[in-house]
Amino acid sequence: MSGNKTSACAPVDSAEAREAELLRRNRQLTAFQRISEVMLADEAEQTIFDTFAREASEMTGFPMVAIELCDFDREVMVYRGMHGIDFNGLPRPFEVPMDVTLSGRVAHTGRTLVEIDAGRCSENSAPILRQLGMETFVCIPIRPNGKVLGTLSLARHERVDVDPLVIIQAASLANYLATMFDRLQARDAVRRGEAELAAVYDRAPNVMCLFDEQLRVVRANRAAAEFMGQSKGELIPKRISTLLKCPACAPSGTECGATDRCAQCDLRRAVTETFNTGKGWQRVRIKKSLMRKGGEWEEAVLLVSTERIQVDGGTRVLMCVDDITRNVRADEQIRSQAALLDVTQDAIYVRDFSDRILYWNDGAQRLYGWTMMEARGKTSSELLSVGSAKQWAEALESVRKDGQWNGELRQRRRDGRELIIQSRWTAVNERKGTPKAILVVNTDVTEKKKLEAQLLRAQRLESIGTLASGLAHDLNNVLAPILMTVSFLKEEITDATSAKMVETLETCARRGAHIVRQVLMFARGVEGQRVLLHPKNLIEEMERIAQETFPRSLHIQTNICKQPWLITGDSTQLQQVLMNLWVNARDAMPRGGTLTTRLENATIGADEAPLHPKAKAGPYVVISVADTGMGIAPELMDKIFDPFFTTKPVGHGTGLGLPTVLGIVESHGGFLHVDSEVGKGTVFKIYLPAAPAEKETGSDDNESHALPRGNGEIVLLVDDEPAIRDIASHILTANGYRILTAREGNEALALFEQNRDRVKAVVSDLMMPRMDGPTTVRSLRKMNPNLKTIMITGLGEESRVAEAKAAGSDIVLSKPFTAEQLLASLKQLLAS
């Protein structure tokens, strides 16, 4: 039973009608006035709605009034204001589904609803009305801007006819309520805006403080409170002279030292000047001492902005302070780190993933020769790379994948010189972790690699020396019996043919011994004997070798002066000097040429000696080796004597030839002089000190001597080599000695124990299995402290000679030796 049902109105006197209308209007105005007062008092929305419901009840005479808002998204009606309705025990705001309430029907239809028998409505349509005992029900839609926003409901417990004036009044109230909703929404929007502005203002990291005409704080954010060391409530409305005051200021607030103000005084001064001068936005930088919270003074850097602004309330001054102390310190730290990057010896640069150089430190400039301005914007591969493009690509891929790469690169300097670089690449990421550049740290390891190569070569030479020592020991054991046999045979043979053959055999054996000594001298540094030498003989010997071995395209010439002076030296070493120079000359003339060797005498005067650091005044023998080859470039002249430096292809030179030549010449007291011209050839001059001719001594190798003989003495011969043992035993027996032989130390001790009183001397090898020579001699000396001994050593065993002498050896005889040397040593030993 719904619809606009009204009772017929009986005729009334016009005066009464006018009085009733006047009373209705007064009541309506009074209600609207009360509602407006509540609105202007800025009361809460709930209070405003409840007041409206109360006034609507009084105006219309309906004891129950409800104001509901529509929530079409959730399909519910929300009770916001009510009067005369008991909702005790129910939540506020109370919500009712739209499909079970008559107000929900009005919200959907947008039409006024009047029910005078609401209790007879269906059970599902209006249970809330039946629960509250409502019979007469009037519901008006609230439509601001034409859209239903809510409803205004009037209700009674009795069934009565509804006066049309009541419906008019309710509609008027609904329209006013719609206007009130607009105002409430506007007020909420203003409040939200102010709250957002206050939140932003309060959370701003910079100090923001607003001062009035008396320079009192009217508004301050949280940063300002922390900067001032007080709470926000304590700041307002204090004066600036009270807040920004340092202990050095006078009680009156006047500034402290005019030329050395603290930061507080400068801030106060900036705000005051802005207010007094009326200037617009001003920005100053203050670097002064600032008192921090807690009373500690600290050097601070502040960026201060002040502005005078006009508002309805008068004049205001806004002060903004940005404490950039940390930023400045961070910048200083970055500058210091950049300075450290420039100080470091490593080359450091930054490149992007397009290989463009972004940063280039002083170490990079020192290493590569390019300045920062020249390198920036260029590609690193364009400036530096001489290595494999594949290696650069692999390094870049490793940085993309793993964030780093470490390895060796071949690069070049600006002047073209190649470098070996230990390079470390690290990805430089953005904050999101995306790589944006590559930091490259390069260390020059060129010299280190050269030293490593030298060490490897030295180790290889040491291995060769160890091998050579073993070979020398074995070869000496082969050569020793030959030389002893030759010496013995020379005494026995009488026909010329056999004597010639024996002499040839002796020459070959001695030459073999010299070869062994030369190998050891080169590999282990074994020194030869220094004797008087004819330099002419050295050159003629080398000429013979060169004629047999050098290419036929080389023309070999020798020019020897008349009566060249003698020199004191090691023939093997000096032959090595000539051989190294001649081999270099040959290699400098791959297409043929002339190799000329000159021998001449020269005297250096006192005025000429300073021409060379190693030269001294006196007579010299000068040996010159000249070629017509390609010559030596001027920039390489200072490097030719460096160990392992060579211009020859890999596998054709060790770089040890000229360093060896220089070392041998200087060890003989001489010096070298080099002249070279590219395309024309090179001349090496060897200056060796001359020896006076009268000092030449010696004997003819072919002169025959009678071998020293013994007188029947018993000699114990100990050697593990059967050939040496047999030949030495035969020679000693043939020359008047009686021999006991032993193969090693233990056997020698047993024989000596049996013949302790008869053995007059012991000849023992140094190196033997089981018990070596020194141990054997020490054991024999314990049996007979006066026993005389000769120790036989091979080349390469010089390190143990001292051990042999310490064990008690009287004479040390080096292999290979002749029969004459053995007999002479034994004769000398027994006669001492």
C-alpha positions in Angstrom: 0.0 0.0 0.0 2.1 2.8 -1.3 1.4 6.0 -3.1 0.8 9.7 -2.4 -2.2 9.4 -0.1 -3.4 12.5 1.6 -6.7 13.4 3.5 -8.9 16.1 2.3 -8.4 19.4 4.0 -11.4 21.1 5.6 -12.0 24.8 4.7 -10.4 27.0 7.2 -10.6 30.7 7.9 -8.0 32.6 5.9 -6.7 34.3 9.0 -6.0 31.0 10.7 -4.4 29.7 7.5 -2.2 32.7 7.3 -1.2 32.4 11.0 -0.5 28.7 10.5 1.6 29.4 7.4 3.5 32.1 9.3 4.1 29.8 12.2 5.4 27.1 9.8 7.8 29.5 8.1 9.1 30.8 11.4 9.7 27.2 12.5 11.4 26.4 9.3 13.7 29.5 9.5 14.5 28.7 13.1 15.4 25.1 12.1 17.6 26.3 9.2 19.3 28.8 11.5 20.2 26.2 14.0 21.5 23.9 11.3 23.6 26.7 9.9 25.0 27.5 13.3 26.1 23.9 13.7 27.7 24.1 10.2 29.5 27.3 11.0 30.8 25.9 14.3 32.7 23.4 12.2 31.2 20.5 14.1 31.7 16.9 13.2 29.5 15.5 10.4 27.7 13.1 12.8 26.7 16.1 15.0 25.5 18.1 12.0 23.4 15.2 10.7 21.9 14.4 14.1 21.1 18.2 14.6 19.4 18.2 11.1 17.3 15.2 12.0 16.1 16.7 15.3 15.2 20.0 13.6 13.4 18.2 10.8 11.3 16.3 13.4 10.4 19.5 15.1 9.5 21.2 11.8 7.4 18.4 10.4 5.9 17.0 13.6 7.1 13.5 12.8 8.7 12.0 15.9 11.1 9.8 13.9 13.6 11.1 11.3 16.4 9.4 9.6 19.1 10.6 7.1 20.5 7.8 5.0 23.3 7.9 2.4 23.4 5.6 -0.6 26.3 3.2 -1.4 25.4 1.9 -4.8 28.6 -0.1 -5.1 27.8 -2.2 -2.1 24.0 -1.9 -2.5 23.4 -0.6 1.1 21.8 2.3 2.8 24.0 3.9 5.5 22.3 5.7 8.5 24.2 8.9 9.1 21.8 11.0 11.2 18.6 10.1 13.1 16.2 11.4 15.7 13.6 9.4 17.8 14.9 6.0 16.6 16.4 3.7 19.1 19.5 1.9 17.7 21.0 0.9 21.0 23.3 -2.2 20.6 23.6 -1.6 16.9 26.8 -0.4 15.2 27.1 3.2 14.0 26.9 4.0 11.2 24.2 1.4 10.8 23.9 -0.2 7.3 20.8 -1.9 5.8 20.7 -3.6 2.3 18.8 -1.6 -0.3 16.5 -4.5 -1.2 15.0 -4.9 2.3 14.2 -1.2 3.0 11.7 1.3 1.5 14.4 4.0 1.5 16.4 1.7 -0.8 13.5 1.6 -3.2 13.4 5.5 -3.2 17.2 5.6 -3.8 16.8 3.5 -7.0 13.6 5.1 -8.3 14.4 8.7 -7.3 10.6 9.3 -6.4 9.0 10.4 -3.1 7.3 7.6 -1.2 4.4 7.9 1.3 3.1 4.8 3.2 0.3 5.1 5.9 0.2 1.3 6.5 3.9 0.4 6.5 3.4 -2.5 8.9 1.4 -4.3 6.3 4.3 -4.3 3.8 5.7 -7.6 2.9 8.1 -9.2 5.3 11.1 -9.0 2.9 10.5 -5.4 1.8 10.6 -3.5 5.1 11.6 -5.6 8.1 13.3 -2.6 9.7 10.1 -0.6 9.7 8.2 -3.5 11.2 10.9 -4.0 13.9 10.7 -0.3 14.9 6.9 -0.2 14.8 6.6 2.4 12.1 3.2 2.7 10.4 3.2 6.1 8.6 6.4 6.5 6.5 7.5 9.4 4.2 10.8 9.1 2.2 12.2 12.0 0.1 15.2 11.5 -2.2 18.2 13.9 -1.7 19.4 14.9 -5.1 22.3 17.4 -5.3 23.1 18.0 -9.0 20.3 15.7 -10.1 21.9 12.5 -8.8 20.4 10.6 -5.8 22.9 10.8 -2.9 20.6 9.7 -0.1 17.2 9.9 1.5 15.3 11.8 4.2 12.8 9.6 6.0 9.9 10.7 8.4 7.9 8.1 10.4 5.2 7.7 13.0 4.0 4.8 15.1 0.3 5.7 14.2 -1.5 5.5 10.9 -2.4 9.0 10.0 -3.0 10.9 6.8 -0.1 12.9 5.6 -0.7 16.7 5.2 0.6 17.9 1.8 2.4 20.7 3.6 4.5 18.1 5.4 5.6 16.7 2.1 6.5 20.2 0.9 8.4 20.8 4.1 10.2 17.5 3.7 11.2 18.3 0.1 12.5 21.7 1.3 14.5 20.0 3.9 15.9 17.5 1.4 16.9 20.3 -0.9 18.7 22.1 2.0 20.3 18.8 2.9 21.6 18.5 -0.7 23.2 21.9 -0.4 24.6 21.0 3.0 26.2 17.9 1.4 28.0 20.0 -1.2 29.3 22.3 1.6 30.4 19.3 3.6 32.2 17.8 0.6 33.9 21.1 -0.1 34.9 21.4 3.6 36.3 17.8 3.5 38.2 18.6 0.4 39.7 21.7 2.0 40.6 19.8 5.1 42.2 17.0 3.1 44.2 19.5 1.1 45.4 21.2 4.3 46.2 17.9 5.9 48.2 16.8 2.8 50.0 20.2 2.6 50.8 20.0 6.3 52.1 16.5 5.9 54.3 17.5 3.0 55.4 20.6 4.8 56.2 18.6 7.9 58.0 15.9 6.1 60.1 18.1 3.9 63.8 17.4 4.6 64.8 21.0 4.5 64.2 23.4 7.4 61.1 25.5 6.8 60.1 28.2 9.2 57.5 31.1 8.8 57.9 34.3 10.8 55.4 37.1 11.3 56.0 40.9 11.6 57.5 40.5 15.1 59.8 37.8 13.7 57.9 35.2 15.8 57.5 31.6 14.5 54.0 31.1 13.2 54.7 27.8 11.5 57.6 25.3 11.4 58.1 21.8 10.1 59.6 18.9 11.9 63.1 19.5 10.3 63.0 23.0 11.7 62.2 21.7 15.2 65.2 19.2 15.0 67.5 22.0 13.7 66.5 24.3 16.5 66.8 21.5 19.1 63.2 21.9 20.3 59.7 20.5 19.7 57.3 22.1 17.3 55.1 23.2 20.1 58.0 24.9 21.8 59.0 26.8 18.7 55.6 28.6 18.3 55.5 31.6 18.9 59.1 32.2 19.9 61.1 35.1 18.5 64.0 34.4 16.1 66.4 36.2 18.4 65.6 33.6 21.1 65.8 30.6 18.8 68.9 31.5 16.8 71.2 32.6 19.5 74.8 31.4 20.2 76.6 31.4 23.5 78.9 34.1 22.2 76.0 36.5 21.6 75.1 39.2 24.2 71.9 38.7 26.2 70.3 41.4 24.1 70.6 39.3 21.0 73.2 41.4 19.3 75.5 39.6 16.9 78.8 38.3 18.0 82.1 39.1 16.2 81.2 41.0 13.0 83.9 39.3 11.0 83.6 35.9 12.5 79.9 35.3 13.1 78.6 31.9 13.9 76.0 30.2 11.6 73.1 31.1 14.0 74.0 34.8 13.8 74.1 34.6 10.0 70.7 32.9 9.8 69.2 35.6 12.1 70.8 38.3 10.1 69.5 36.9 6.8 65.8 36.7 8.0 66.0 40.2 9.6 67.5 41.8 6.4 64.9 40.1 4.2 62.1 41.5 6.3 63.5 45.0 6.6 64.5 45.4 3.0 61.5 43.7 1.5 63.7 41.9 -1.0 62.3 38.9 -2.8 63.8 35.5 -2.9 67.4 35.5 -1.6 69.9 32.6 -1.5 73.1 32.6 0.5 75.7 29.9 1.4 77.0 29.9 5.0 80.1 28.0 6.0 80.5 28.6 9.7 80.5 26.9 13.1 77.1 25.6 14.1 75.9 24.5 17.5 74.2 21.1 17.0 71.7 19.5 19.2 73.5 18.5 22.4 75.5 21.7 22.6 78.4 20.5 20.3 80.0 23.0 17.8 80.7 21.7 14.4 81.8 23.2 11.1 78.7 23.3 8.9 77.8 24.3 5.4 74.2 25.7 5.0 72.3 26.8 2.0 69.9 29.4 3.2 66.9 30.8 1.2 64.7 33.7 2.6 61.6 35.4 1.0 59.2 38.1 2.2 55.6 37.3 1.3 52.3 39.0 1.8 49.2 37.1 3.2 45.8 38.2 4.5 47.1 38.2 8.0 50.0 40.6 7.1 53.7 40.1 6.1 55.5 36.9 6.6 59.1 35.8 6.0 59.8 32.2 4.9 63.2 30.8 5.8 64.4 27.5 4.2 67.7 26.0 5.3 69.3 23.1 3.5 72.1 21.5 5.6 74.6 20.4 2.9 77.4 19.6 5.2 77.4 15.9 4.4 77.1 16.6 0.7 80.1 18.9 0.8 82.1 16.5 2.9 81.1 13.7 0.5 82.2 15.9 -2.4 85.5 16.6 -0.7 85.9 12.9 -0.1 85.2 12.2 -3.7 87.8 14.9 -4.7 90.3 13.3 -2.3 89.7 9.9 -3.7 90.0 11.3 -7.2 93.3 12.9 -6.2 94.4 9.5 -4.8 93.5 7.9 -8.1 95.8 10.4 -9.8 98.6 9.7 -7.4 98.5 6.0 -7.9 101.0 4.5 -10.3 98.3 2.3 -11.9 96.5 3.4 -15.0 92.8 3.8 -14.1 90.1 4.7 -16.6 86.3 4.3 -17.0 84.7 3.3 -20.3 81.1 2.8 -21.3 79.8 -0.3 -23.0 80.4 1.4 -26.3 84.1 1.5 -25.4 84.1 5.3 -25.1 86.5 6.6 -22.4 84.7 8.6 -19.7 87.5 9.1 -17.2 91.3 9.0 -17.5 93.6 9.4 -14.4 97.1 10.8 -14.3 98.5 7.2 -14.0 97.0 6.4 -17.4 98.5 9.5 -18.9 102.0 8.5 -17.5 101.7 4.9 -18.7 100.2 5.5 -22.2 101.2 9.1 -23.0 97.7 10.4 -23.8 96.3 13.3 -21.8 92.8 13.3 -20.3 91.5 15.7 -23.0 93.0 13.6 -25.7 91.7 10.3 -24.4 88.1 11.3 -23.4 85.6 10.3 -26.0 88.0 8.0 -27.8 87.7 4.2 -27.7 90.1 2.3 -25.6 90.7 -0.2 -28.4 91.5 2.7 -30.8 94.2 4.1 -28.4 95.6 1.1 -26.7 94.8 -2.3 -28.3 97.3 -4.4 -30.2 96.0 -7.7 -28.8 93.3 -10.1 -30.0 89.9 -8.6 -30.6 88.5 -12.0 -29.4 90.1 -11.5 -26.0 88.6 -8.1 -25.6 85.2 -9.5 -26.6 85.6 -12.3 -24.0 86.5 -9.8 -21.3 83.5 -7.7 -22.1 81.2 -10.7 -22.0 82.7 -11.7 -18.6 81.9 -8.3 -17.2 78.4 -8.4 -18.5 77.9 -11.9 -17.0 79.9 -11.9 -13.7 80.6 -8.2 -13.2 84.4 -8.5 -13.4 87.3 -9.8 -15.5 91.0 -10.2 -14.8 93.7 -11.0 -17.2 96.7 -9.9 -19.3 96.5 -7.7 -22.4 99.0 -6.6 -24.9 98.7 -2.8 -25.4 100.7 0.0 -26.8 101.9 3.5 -25.7 101.4 6.6 -27.7 105.0 6.3 -29.0 104.2 2.8 -30.3 106.1 0.8 -27.7 104.3 -2.4 -26.8 103.3 -3.1 -23.2 102.2 -6.2 -21.2 99.3 -5.1 -19.0 97.7 -6.9 -16.0 94.2 -5.6 -16.4 91.2 -5.7 -14.0 87.7 -4.8 -15.2 84.8 -4.2 -12.8 81.2 -3.3 -13.7 80.0 0.1 -12.4 76.2 -0.3 -11.8 73.4 2.1 -11.5 71.2 2.1 -8.3 68.9 -0.4 -9.9 71.8 -2.7 -10.5 72.0 -2.2 -14.2 75.6 -2.0 -15.4 76.3 1.4 -17.0 80.2 1.5 -17.3 83.4 -0.4 -16.7 86.1 0.6 -14.3 89.5 -0.6 -15.7 92.7 -0.7 -13.5 95.8 -1.5 -15.5 99.3 -2.3 -14.1 102.3 -2.3 -16.3 104.0 -5.8 -15.9 106.3 -5.5 -19.0 109.5 -5.4 -16.9 108.1 -8.1 -14.5 107.5 -10.4 -17.5 111.0 -9.7 -18.8 112.4 -10.6 -15.4 110.3 -13.8 -15.3 111.5 -14.7 -18.7 115.1 -14.1 -17.5 114.5 -16.2 -14.5 113.1 -19.0 -16.6 116.1 -18.8 -18.9 118.4 -18.7 -15.9 116.7 -21.8 -14.5 117.1 -23.5 -17.9 120.8 -22.6 -17.9 121.0 -24.0 -14.4 119.5 -27.2 -15.7 121.9 -27.2 -18.6 124.7 -26.6 -16.1 123.6 -29.6 -14.0 123.5 -31.7 -17.1 126.8 -30.4 -18.2 128.4 -31.3 -14.9 127.2 -34.9 -15.2 128.5 -35.1 -18.8 131.8 -33.5 -17.8 132.2 -36.1 -15.0 131.6 -39.0 -17.4 133.7 -37.5 -20.2 136.6 -36.8 -17.9 136.5 -40.4 -16.7 136.8 -41.3 -20.4 139.5 -38.8 -21.2 141.7 -39.4 -18.1 142.7 -43.0 -19.1 143.4 -41.8 -22.6 145.8 -38.9 -21.5 147.5 -41.2 -19.0 148.0 -43.9 -21.6 149.3 -41.4 -24.2 151.9 -40.1 -21.7 153.0 -43.6 -21.0 153.1 -44.6 -24.6 155.2 -41.6 -25.5 158.0 -43.1 -23.4 157.7 -46.5 -24.9 157.3 -45.7 -28.7 160.5 -45.0 -30.7 159.4 -45.0 -34.4 158.3 -41.6 -35.8 155.0 -42.8 -37.3 153.8 -44.2 -34.0 155.0 -41.2 -32.2 153.1 -39.0 -34.6 149.9 -41.0 -34.0 150.3 -40.8 -30.3 150.8 -37.0 -30.5 147.6 -36.7 -32.5 145.8 -38.8 -30.0 147.1 -36.6 -27.2 146.1 -33.4 -29.0 142.6 -34.7 -29.6 142.2 -35.7 -25.9 143.4 -32.4 -24.7 141.0 -30.6 -27.1 138.2 -32.7 -25.8 139.1 -31.6 -22.3 139.1 -28.0 -23.4 135.7 -28.4 -24.9 134.3 -29.9 -21.7 135.8 -27.0 -19.7 134.3 -24.5 -22.2 130.8 -26.0 -21.7 131.2 -25.9 -18.0 132.5 -22.4 -18.0 129.4 -21.2 -20.0 126.8 -23.2 -18.0 128.3 -23.1 -14.5 130.8 -20.2 -14.6 133.9 -22.5 -14.1 137.0 -20.3 -14.4 139.9 -21.3 -16.5 143.6 -20.6 -15.9 145.0 -17.3 -17.0 148.3 -17.7 -18.9 150.3 -15.7 -21.4 148.7 -16.0 -24.8 149.5 -15.1 -28.4 146.3 -13.3 -29.6 147.5 -14.1 -33.2 147.0 -17.9 -32.4 143.4 -17.2 -31.2 142.5 -15.4 -34.4 144.1 -17.9 -36.7 142.2 -20.8 -34.8 138.9 -18.9 -35.2 139.6 -18.2 -38.8 140.1 -21.9 -39.5 136.8 -22.7 -37.8 135.0 -20.0 -39.7 136.4 -21.0 -43.1 135.0 -24.5 -42.5 131.6 -23.6 -41.1 130.5 -20.2 -42.3 128.6 -19.7 -45.6 130.7 -19.3 -48.7 128.9 -16.0 -49.4 130.9 -14.4 -46.6 134.4 -13.2 -47.4 136.6 -13.5 -44.3 139.7 -11.3 -43.9 142.3 -11.1 -41.2 144.8 -8.3 -40.7 147.5 -8.9 -38.1 150.2 -6.4 -37.3 153.8 -7.3 -37.0 154.9 -8.6 -33.6 151.6 -8.2 -31.7 151.9 -7.9 -27.9 151.1 -10.8 -25.6 148.0 -10.9 -23.3 147.3 -12.7 -20.1 144.0 -14.6 -20.3 141.9 -17.7 -20.6 142.2 -19.0 -24.2 138.8 -20.8 -24.0 137.0 -17.7 -22.8 138.7 -15.4 -25.4 137.9 -17.9 -28.1 134.2 -17.7 -27.0 134.4 -13.9 -27.3 135.6 -14.1 -30.9 133.1 -16.8 -31.7 130.2 -14.8 -30.4 131.2 -11.7 -32.3 131.8 -13.6 -35.5 128.4 -15.4 -35.3 126.7 -12.0 -34.8 128.5 -10.6 -37.8 127.5 -13.7 -39.9 123.8 -13.2 -38.9 124.0 -9.5 -39.7 124.9 -10.4 -43.3 122.3 -13.0 -44.4 122.9 -12.2 -48.1 126.7 -12.2 -47.8 129.4 -9.6 -47.1 132.8 -9.1 -45.7 133.9 -10.1 -42.2 137.2 -8.4 -41.2 139.2 -9.1 -38.1 142.2 -6.9 -37.2 144.8 -7.3 -34.5 146.9 -4.3 -33.6 148.8 -2.7 -30.7 147.7 0.5 -29.2 148.7 2.7 -26.3 146.1 4.8 -24.5 147.4 8.0 -22.9 146.2 9.7 -19.8 144.3 12.2 -21.8 142.5 9.5 -23.8 141.5 7.3 -20.9 138.4 9.3 -19.8 136.9 8.5 -23.3 135.7 5.2 -21.9 134.6 4.5 -18.2 136.6 1.2 -18.1 139.7 2.5 -19.8 143.0 3.1 -18.1 146.2 4.5 -19.4 148.6 1.9 -20.8 149.4 -0.6 -23.6 146.5 -2.6 -25.1 146.0 -5.3 -27.7 143.1 -4.3 -29.9 141.0 -6.9 -31.7 138.4 -5.5 -34.2 135.6 -7.5 -35.7 133.8 -5.6 -38.5 131.0 -6.6 -40.8 129.2 -5.0 -43.7 125.7 -5.9 -42.5 122.5 -4.1 -41.7 123.9 -2.2 -38.7 122.3 -1.4 -35.3 119.6 1.3 -34.9 120.6 4.2 -32.6 117.7 3.6 -30.2 118.9 0.0 -29.6 122.6 0.8 -28.9 121.9 1.1 -25.2 120.2 -2.3 -25.0 122.5 -4.6 -26.9 124.4 -5.6 -23.8 121.3 -6.2 -21.7 120.8 -9.9 -20.8 118.3 -11.7 -23.0 117.8 -8.7 -25.3 117.9 -9.8 -29.0 116.6 -8.6 -32.3 116.8 -12.0 -33.8 113.6 -14.0 -34.5 112.3 -16.5 -31.9 114.5 -19.6 -31.8 117.5 -17.9 -33.5 119.0 -16.1 -30.5 119.1 -16.1 -26.7 120.3 -12.6 -26.0 123.3 -13.9 -24.0 126.0 -13.5 -26.7 127.0 -9.9 -26.2 126.4 -9.9 -22.4 128.8 -12.8 -22.2 131.4 -11.0 -24.4 131.2 -7.9 -22.2 131.6 -9.9 -19.0 134.6 -11.9 -20.3 136.4 -8.8 -21.7 135.8 -6.8 -18.5 136.9 -9.8 -16.3 140.3 -9.6 -18.3 140.6 -5.9 -17.4 139.6 -4.7 -20.8 136.7 -2.8 -22.4 134.6 -2.7 -25.6 133.9 0.0 -28.1 131.1 -0.2 -30.7 130.6 1.8 -33.9 127.6 1.1 -36.1 125.7 2.8 -39.0 122.4 1.5 -40.2 122.8 0.0 -43.7 126.6 0.1 -43.6 127.8 -2.2 -40.8 129.1 -2.6 -37.3 132.6 -2.6 -35.7 133.3 -4.1 -32.3 136.7 -3.2 -30.8 138.1 -5.4 -28.0 140.7 -3.7 -25.8 142.8 -6.1 -23.7 145.7 -5.0 -21.5 149.0 -6.1 -23.0 151.5 -8.2 -21.0 155.3 -7.5 -21.3 156.9 -10.0 -23.7 159.7 -10.9 -21.3 157.2 -12.4 -18.9 156.4 -15.2 -21.4 157.3 -18.5 -19.9 156.4 -22.0 -20.5 157.7 -25.1 -22.1 157.4 -26.8 -25.4 154.6 -29.2 -25.4 156.6 -31.6 -27.5 159.7 -31.5 -25.3 160.4 -34.9 -23.8 160.9 -35.3 -20.1 161.7 -38.3 -18.0 158.8 -39.4 -15.9 159.4 -39.2 -12.1 159.9 -42.6 -10.6 159.2 -44.1 -7.3 161.3 -46.3 -5.0 159.0 -49.2 -4.3 156.5 -47.3 -2.1 153.1 -48.9 -1.7 150.2 -46.7 -2.9 146.5 -47.4 -2.3 144.5 -46.5 -5.4 140.8 -46.0 -5.0 138.5 -45.4 -8.0 135.2 -46.8 -9.2 136.1 -46.4 -12.8 137.9 -49.6 -14.0 139.7 -47.9 -16.9 141.2 -45.2 -14.7 142.0 -47.8 -12.0 143.7 -50.1 -14.5 145.7 -47.5 -16.4 146.8 -45.6 -13.3 147.8 -48.9 -11.6 149.9 -49.9 -14.7 151.6 -46.5 -14.9 152.5 -46.4 -11.2 153.7 -50.0 -11.3 155.9 -49.3 -14.4 157.4 -46.3 -12.6 158.6 -47.9 -9.4 155.5 -48.1 -7.2 153.7 -51.1 -5.7 149.9 -50.7 -6.0 146.9 -51.8 -4.0 143.6 -51.1 -5.8 140.1 -50.7 -4.4 136.8 -50.0 -6.2 135.2 -47.9 -3.4 135.7 -46.6 0.2 134.7 -49.6 2.2 137.1 -51.9 0.2 139.9 -49.3 0.6 139.4 -49.3 4.5 139.7 -53.1 4.6 142.9 -53.1 2.5 144.4 -50.3 4.5 143.6 -52.1 7.8 145.6 -55.1 6.4 148.5 -53.0 5.3 148.4 -50.2 7.8 152.2 -49.9 8.2 153.1 -50.5 4.6 150.9 -48.0 2.7 152.7 -44.7 2.2 150.1 -42.7 0.2 146.5 -42.9 -1.0 145.1 -41.7 -4.4 141.3 -41.6 -4.2 138.6 -40.4 -6.5 136.3 -37.7 -5.1 132.9 -39.0 -6.3 132.3 -42.8 -5.6 129.2 -44.8 -4.8 128.5 -45.9 -1.2 131.4 -44.1 0.5 132.8 -41.0 -1.3 136.4 -39.7 -1.3 136.2 -37.2 1.6 134.5 -39.8 3.8 137.1 -42.4 2.9 140.0 -40.0 3.6 138.6 -39.0 7.0 138.2 -42.7 7.9 141.8 -43.5 6.8 143.2 -40.5 8.7 141.6 -41.8 11.9 143.7 -45.0 11.4 146.8 -43.1 10.5 146.8 -39.3 11.1 150.1 -38.9 9.1 148.8 -40.6 6.0 149.4 -38.6 2.8 146.5 -38.4 0.2 145.8 -37.2 -3.3 142.2 -36.5 -4.3 141.2 -36.8 -7.9 138.3 -34.6 -9.1 136.5 -34.0 -12.3 135.3 -30.7 -13.8 132.0 -29.7 -12.3 133.0 -31.0 -8.9 134.7 -27.8 -7.8 132.1 -27.2 -5.1 133.3 -30.3 -3.2 137.1 -29.5 -3.5 136.9 -27.5 -0.2 135.3 -30.5 1.4 138.1 -32.8 0.2 140.8 -30.5 1.5 138.9 -30.2 4.9 138.9 -34.0 5.0 142.7 -34.0 4.9 143.7 -34.3 1.2 147.2 -32.9 0.6 146.9 -32.5 -3.2 143.8 -32.2 -5.5 144.4 -33.4 -9.0 141.8 -32.5 -11.7 140.7 -34.9 -14.4 141.7 -35.5 -17.1 145.4 -35.6 -16.1 148.5 -37.1 -17.7 150.7 -39.8 -16.4 153.4 -37.2 -15.9 151.0 -35.1 -13.7 150.0 -38.1 -11.6 153.6 -39.2 -11.1 154.8 -35.7 -10.4 152.1 -35.1 -7.8 152.8 -38.4 -6.1 156.6 -37.7 -6.1 155.9 -34.3 -4.6 153.6 -35.8 -1.9 156.1 -38.4 -0.8 159.0 -36.0 -0.7 157.2 -33.4 1.4 
